[in-house]
Amino acid sequence: MKRFWRDVSVVPEGDRRSIALDGRPVRTPGRAPLAVPTAALADAIAEEWRAVTETVDPRAMPLTGLANAAIDRVGPDRAAFAAGLARFGESDLLYYRAEGPVELVARQANAWDPILDWCRGRYGIRFEITAGVMHVPQPETTVTRLAGAVAAYDPFVLAPLSPIVSLTGSLVLALALAEGAATPDAVWTAASIDEDWQAEQWGEDDLATAATANRRAEFQAAARFLELSKGPLTSPGDG
């Protein structure tokens, strides 16, 4: 789609903010109004539309894409989407530790144990931690309570949580980010320990470096969307 609009505006609609192009509301691919829960998120999405030069490139508009997903994919069946995401809690990255060398084991413990400790206290659960990659079942209470935590989120939190979980391999890290128990940089660093270790030992190639940069950009966009979607509904210009 080529750019046809001159003006991009944010329009209050009840407890939502919608995006308009020359006064006409933007719609999702499912033809629903592109309306989001906070002014901060609406302003950021509007900036993506203002930045379009000649042709719309969805890859340059990740916040718009996540808002579309929240409305079209998550909203119609939030419970099913949350249940699918919660299944990552059965085989989380943080449960499986390296058998060696000692330095790698220590790095994992230093980064992952505090997050697991937070999660234990936050949800009143325990984890089965193992060395190696063989699957270890988690306690039923743990799986149930993690699923309940995910199910409590609205579509505008679930939509960015999905790529965060898939990119990091960790529901626990995603929950820590959503609850403000860890920063985006800390979560990315924790999720990248094994990859960084391999790069230190064997070096990086250009393709791997580019792939990592792309994944991190996707992660950062999702983390930003998550932060903006949980903010207040007012902004400094709202009367």
N, C-alpha and C positions, 0 to 999 in steps of 0.2 A: 504494500500500500504506500502510495506516495503522499507526502505531506500536503494537505489541502487547507489547513487551518492557520490562522494568524494568532489567535489568543487562546491560552490555556488558563482555566480558572478552577477554583475549588468552591463547591456549592454546598452549604449546610442542608442536610435532609434529615430532620429528626435527630436521632442519636448517631447518625452517620455523616460522612463527608463524601461527596461524589466529585468526579472529574468531568469537566465540560470543555469541549473544543468549539470555540466561537459560539458559546452558549448552548451547544447541543451535548447531551450527556454521552460520555463514552460507555460502551457496552462490552461485556466480556464475550468470548467466543460462543458462550451459551446464550447470549442475548440478554443477560441480566445487567442491570445498571452496575457500573464499576463504583461501588460505594464501600468505604472502609471505616473502621471504628474510631480512628483518631485523626486529629488535624495534622499532627506531625507526619503520619504515614501518607495522608492525602497530599500534603505539600511535596513530599519526596517523590511520589508518583507523578505529580504534575511537572516536576522538574525533568523527569525522564521524557515526558511528551514535549516539553519546551526545547529539549536538547536535540530533538529529531531535526535533521537538516533536509534531505530530499526524500529519503525512503525510510520507512519504519523497519528497524532491525530488532526483532525480539530479544536477541542476545545482549543488546545494549540496554534492555529495559527489564532487568530481573525483578524489580519490585512490582511492576505491573503484572509480570507473569505469575508471581506468587499470589498476588491479590486475585487474579483470575482463577487460580487453583483453589484458593480458599472458598470462593463463591461457587464455582462450577463443579469442582470435584469433591471437596470436603463437606461443604454445607449440606448438600442433599442427603448424605448418609454419614454424619459425623461419627456415629458409634462404630460403624464398620471400618472407617478409615483409621480411627484411633486404635481399634483392636489389631489391625494389621501392623501398625507402627509399634504397638506394645510387644509384639512377638519378638522384637529384637532384644528385649530384656531377658529372654531365655538363653541367649548365647552372646552376651556382651563382650566386646573387646577386652574390657578390664578384668574379666574373669580368667583370662588365659595368659600365663606368664611364660617368658622364655626359660628354657632349662639352663642356659648359659649364653655367653660368658657372664662373669660376675658383674661387670660394669653395666651391661645391658639390663640384667635383672634388677640392679640397684636403681637404674633410671626409671624403670617401670614402676617400681615400688614407691619411689619418691614422688612421682607424678600421679599415680593412680590410687594409692592407698588413702590419701586425704579426701579424694572425691568419694570413694567408697564409704569412708567413715561418715562423711556428711550424709550420704544417702541412707546409711543405716539409721542414723539419728533422725533424719527427716521423716522416714516412712516406717520406722520400727521393724526393720527386716534384717536378714543376714544373707551372706553370699557363700557359695562354694567356690573357692579359688583353687586353680590347679596349674601345674607346669606342663606345658605341651599343648597340643591342639585337639586332643580327644575330647569329645563333648561330655560335659558334666552337668547333669540336671540340677536346676536350682530349686530351692524349697518352694512348695506350692504357695505359701503365704507371700513369698517374695514376688513371684510372678503375678499373683493376683493384685497385690498392692501397687506394683509398678504400673500394671494395666489400669488400675483405678486412677492413678495420678495422671496418666495420659488422657483417659476418658473425660477428665474434668476440664480439659482445655477447650476453648472455642476454636472455630475453624481458622481464625487469623493467627493463632498460635500453632495449631497442628500443621498448617501448610508449610511454614518455614522449618518446623521441627523435622519434617520428613527428609529433606535433603541434608540437614545437619546430622541426623542419625545415619543415613546411608553413606555420607562422606566420611564420617568418623568411625563407623562401625560400632557406635556406642549409644544406647539409650540413656545410660547413666550420665554420660557427659552432656547429652542434650538436655536432660532434666536439670542438671546443675546450672547450665547456661540459662535456661528458662526461668529458674528460680533465683537467679542472681548470685549463686554460690560460686561461680567461676566466670572469668572474663572470656570473650571470644579468643583472645590470643592464648590464654592458658589452655582452653579446650583444644585448639588446633595443635598446640605444642604437645599436649598429652596424647592426642590421637596419632601424631606423626613420629613417635619415638622409634618404632621399628623401622620405618622408612628412612628416617634420618640416620639411624645406626648403619643401615646397609650402605647408604651413600658415603658415610665416613669411611667405611671399610673398603669399598670397591670403587668409589667415585661415582659421579653422575654423568649421564649423557644428555644431549640437548633435548631429545624427545621426552625423557623422564622429567626434566626440569620444566618444560613447557606444560606437560600434563599436570604436574603438581601446581603450577601457577594457575591453571584453569580451575582446578578443583578448589584451590584456596579462594579464588575470586567468587566462585559459586557459594562457598561456605560463608564468606564475609557478607555477601548480599543477603543470605538467609538470616544471618545473625543480626544484620541491620534491620531487616524487616521485622524480626521478632522483637527487637527493642522498640521500634517505632509503633508497633501494633499494640503495645502495652502501656503507652503513654497517656497523658491526659487528653481530653477531647477539645481543649481550648488552646489557642495560640496567641502570641502577643498582639495580634490585630483584631481579635474577635470581640468587640464591644463588650 
